[in-house]
Amino acid sequence: MLYGVAAILQAVGSRRVASSESLSPRLVVRLLQQPTFLAALVLVGVGFLFHLVAVRTIPLFLAQAGIAVSLVVTALLAARFFGDNLNWAEWVAIGAVVVGLVLLSAAAGDAGTERAYPGLILSLYAILVAMVIGGLVAARSDGIIATAVLGLLGGFGYAVVGISSRVLPDFVLIDLLRSPATYSLGLGGVLAFYLYSMALQRGSTIAATTPLITVQTIAPAAVGAFLLDDQVRPGWLPAAILGFAITGVASIALVRFEGIRTKPEDGAGSAGSGAEFVADRDRE
């Protein structure tokens, strides 16, 4: 629920700031001057605390798929406060998210007991380096490709957050400070939030959010199942696969609600009043 509200606020705050050509500190300053963007940061931070508990107590495939509820919340808020009508397919998608999560919850076994090992940690840091390089390149362009690439990189960042959260040591301060997973978690979250904000500046919500949702859901789920020993209840593997697939497809059907676009007043893309916010619809 917190992530769903934050998604709207993040998009509004991001689109009130002119698009930047690079990962510049000035862009960070301009974003942090937007009250809606700051509110989104707070909500994401609180939501992450709940998610941190989830990834350490249930399988990653269930914890990550649960984030799909944020899209349902965003869609319902957009319909309620911004006058965006939900069509029949989107109502079906909302119901499908619920059905998919019920199947996943029923199929989920114990969370794996495997924790960090050097190869996995090195892979997380390699992904972070690739995100920075890819972000610097993609930030030089506008259009759907740059938007999709930035969204994809943001998805990898959130995947790093989920995996790092799972492999953290016990919550003892000295152990956390010594753990490389602590720093991969922080770096992944900051980079993901930043890159996704840039993606929302450059193009449509669908182009930015579809790759983000896909990667941040599938990658940690695969790591949990194949490397961290997450379990499915005996005989429930088909239900788990079906539930995961239903949730993923339904989430993609709802991604247009992940952002709110402001109506330009003078052709320069400046933000209007709160009453002028409308749900972002693709023109593609």
C-alpha positions in Angstrom: 0.0 0.0 0.0 2.8 2.4 0.9 4.6 1.7 -2.4 1.4 2.3 -4.3 0.9 5.8 -3.0 4.6 6.5 -3.3 4.6 5.6 -7.0 2.1 8.4 -7.7 4.0 11.0 -5.7 7.3 10.0 -7.2 6.1 10.4 -10.7 4.5 13.8 -9.9 7.7 15.0 -8.3 9.9 13.7 -11.1 7.9 15.3 -13.8 8.0 18.7 -12.1 11.7 18.7 -12.7 13.2 19.3 -16.2 14.8 16.2 -17.7 18.5 15.9 -17.0 21.1 14.7 -19.5 23.2 12.9 -17.0 23.3 11.4 -13.5 24.2 14.9 -12.1 24.1 16.0 -8.4 22.0 19.0 -9.5 19.2 16.7 -10.6 19.2 15.1 -7.1 19.0 18.6 -5.5 16.1 19.6 -7.8 14.2 16.4 -7.0 14.7 16.8 -3.3 13.2 20.3 -3.5 9.9 18.8 -4.6 7.6 18.1 -1.6 5.8 15.3 -3.4 9.2 13.6 -4.2 10.2 13.8 -0.5 6.9 12.3 0.6 7.5 9.5 -1.8 10.9 8.9 -0.3 9.4 8.7 3.2 6.7 6.2 2.1 9.2 4.0 0.3 11.4 4.0 3.3 8.6 2.9 5.6 7.4 0.4 3.1 10.9 -1.1 2.8 10.9 -1.8 6.6 7.8 -4.1 6.1 9.4 -5.6 3.0 12.6 -6.3 4.9 10.7 -8.4 7.4 8.9 -10.2 4.6 12.0 -11.2 2.6 13.6 -12.7 5.7 10.6 -14.7 6.8 8.9 -15.9 3.6 10.3 -17.1 0.2 11.6 -14.4 -2.1 9.1 -15.3 -4.9 6.2 -14.5 -2.6 7.7 -11.4 -1.1 8.6 -9.9 -4.4 5.3 -10.8 -6.0 3.6 -9.1 -3.1 4.9 -5.8 -4.4 2.3 -6.2 -7.2 -0.3 -5.0 -4.7 1.2 -1.5 -5.0 0.0 -1.4 -8.6 -3.5 -2.3 -7.5 -3.4 0.5 -4.9 -2.1 3.0 -7.5 -4.8 2.1 -10.0 -7.6 2.4 -7.4 -6.2 5.8 -6.2 -5.9 7.1 -9.8 -9.5 6.1 -10.4 -10.7 7.6 -7.2 -8.8 10.9 -7.1 -7.8 11.6 -10.7 -11.0 10.6 -12.5 -9.3 7.7 -14.5 -11.8 5.1 -15.4 -10.8 1.5 -15.1 -11.9 -0.7 -18.0 -13.0 -4.2 -17.7 -9.6 -5.7 -18.5 -8.0 -3.6 -15.7 -10.6 -4.8 -13.2 -9.8 -8.3 -14.3 -6.1 -7.6 -13.7 -6.8 -6.3 -10.2 -8.7 -9.5 -9.4 -5.9 -11.6 -11.0 -3.3 -10.0 -8.8 -5.3 -11.1 -5.8 -5.8 -14.6 -7.1 -2.1 -14.9 -8.0 -1.0 -13.9 -4.5 -3.5 -16.3 -2.9 -2.0 -19.2 -5.0 1.5 -18.1 -4.1 0.7 -17.8 -0.4 -0.9 -21.3 -0.4 2.1 -22.8 -2.3 4.9 -21.1 -0.3 7.0 -23.3 1.9 9.8 -22.3 4.3 12.2 -19.5 3.4 15.7 -20.8 2.7 18.3 -20.7 5.3 21.2 -20.0 2.9 22.9 -16.6 3.5 25.5 -14.6 1.7 28.5 -16.2 0.0 31.3 -14.5 -1.9 30.2 -15.3 -5.4 26.7 -13.9 -4.8 27.9 -10.8 -3.2 30.4 -10.1 -6.0 27.6 -10.6 -8.5 25.5 -8.0 -6.7 28.3 -5.4 -6.9 29.0 -6.2 -10.5 25.3 -5.5 -11.2 25.6 -2.1 -9.4 28.6 -1.2 -11.5 26.8 -2.1 -14.7 23.8 0.0 -13.5 26.0 3.1 -13.2 27.6 2.6 -16.6 24.3 1.8 -18.3 22.6 4.8 -16.6 25.3 7.2 -17.7 24.8 6.0 -21.3 21.0 5.9 -21.3 20.8 9.3 -19.6 22.3 10.9 -22.7 19.2 10.0 -24.7 15.4 10.6 -24.7 12.7 8.4 -26.1 11.2 5.0 -25.5 14.5 3.1 -25.6 16.2 5.3 -23.0 13.1 5.2 -20.9 13.0 1.3 -21.1 16.7 0.9 -20.3 16.5 3.2 -17.3 13.5 1.3 -16.1 15.2 -2.0 -16.6 18.3 -0.8 -14.7 16.0 0.4 -11.9 14.5 -3.1 -11.8 17.9 -4.6 -11.3 18.5 -2.1 -8.5 15.4 -3.2 -6.6 16.3 -6.8 -7.3 19.7 -6.2 -5.6 17.8 -4.6 -2.7 15.6 -7.7 -2.3 18.5 -10.2 -2.5 20.7 -8.1 -0.2 17.9 -7.9 2.4 17.7 -11.6 2.4 21.4 -12.3 2.9 22.0 -9.7 5.6 23.4 -11.1 8.9 21.3 -10.9 12.0 20.3 -7.4 13.0 23.3 -6.7 15.2 24.9 -3.3 14.5 28.5 -4.4 14.3 27.6 -7.3 12.0 25.6 -5.1 9.7 28.4 -2.6 9.5 30.8 -5.4 8.5 28.5 -7.0 6.0 29.0 -6.1 2.3 25.3 -6.9 1.8 24.4 -3.8 3.9 26.1 -1.5 1.4 24.9 -3.3 -1.7 21.3 -2.9 -0.3 21.8 0.9 0.2 23.5 1.5 -3.1 20.9 -0.6 -5.0 18.0 1.2 -3.5 19.4 4.7 -4.1 20.4 3.9 -7.7 17.1 2.2 -8.5 15.0 5.1 -7.1 17.2 7.6 -9.0 17.2 5.7 -12.3 13.5 5.1 -12.2 12.8 8.7 -11.6 14.9 9.6 -14.7 12.9 7.0 -16.7 9.6 8.6 -15.6 11.0 12.0 -16.8 11.8 10.7 -20.3 8.8 8.8 -21.4 5.7 6.8 -20.8 4.9 5.0 -17.5 4.5 1.7 -19.4 7.9 1.9 -21.1 9.5 2.7 -17.7 7.6 0.4 -15.4 7.1 -2.8 -17.4 10.8 -3.7 -17.4 11.2 -2.5 -13.8 8.4 -4.7 -12.5 9.5 -7.7 -14.5 13.1 -7.7 -13.4 12.5 -6.8 -9.7 10.0 -9.7 -9.5 11.7 -12.5 -11.5 15.4 -12.0 -10.6 15.1 -12.2 -6.8 12.6 -15.1 -7.1 15.0 -17.0 -9.3 17.9 -16.4 -6.9 15.8 -17.4 -3.9 14.6 -20.6 -5.5 17.9 -21.7 -7.1 20.6 -20.3 -4.8 19.0 -19.6 -1.4 16.9 -22.7 -1.0 13.5 -21.2 -0.9 10.9 -23.9 -0.6 7.5 -24.7 -2.3 5.1 -27.0 -0.4 5.2 -30.6 -1.7 2.8 -31.0 -4.6 2.2 -27.2 -5.0 4.8 -26.4 -7.6 2.3 -26.0 -10.4 0.2 -23.7 -8.3 3.3 -21.6 -7.4 4.3 -21.2 -11.1 0.7 -20.4 -12.1 0.3 -17.8 -9.3 3.6 -16.2 -10.1 2.7 -16.0 -13.8 -0.8 -14.6 -13.1 0.6 -12.0 -10.8 3.3 -10.9 -13.2 1.1 -10.6 -16.2 -1.6 -8.8 -14.2 1.0 -6.4 -12.9 2.1 -5.4 -16.4 -1.5 -4.8 -17.3 -1.7 -2.2 -14.5 1.6 -0.4 -15.1 0.0 2.6 -16.8 -1.1 3.7 -13.3 2.4 3.8 -11.9 2.7 7.5 -12.8 0.7 10.7 -12.9 1.5 13.1 -15.6 0.9 16.9 -15.2 -0.7 18.8 -18.0 1.8 21.3 -19.5 0.6 24.9 -19.2 2.9 26.6 -21.7 4.4 23.9 -23.8 7.4 23.6 -21.5 6.0 20.8 -19.4 5.6 22.9 -16.2 3.4 21.5 -13.5 -0.1 22.9 -12.9 -2.2 22.7 -9.8 -3.1 19.5 -8.1 -6.5 19.5 -9.9 -4.7 19.2 -13.2 -3.1 15.9 -12.5 -4.4 13.1 -14.8 -3.5 9.5 -15.1 -0.7 8.9 -17.6 -2.0 7.3 -20.8 0.3 6.0 -23.5 0.2 7.6 -26.9 2.0 4.7 -28.5 
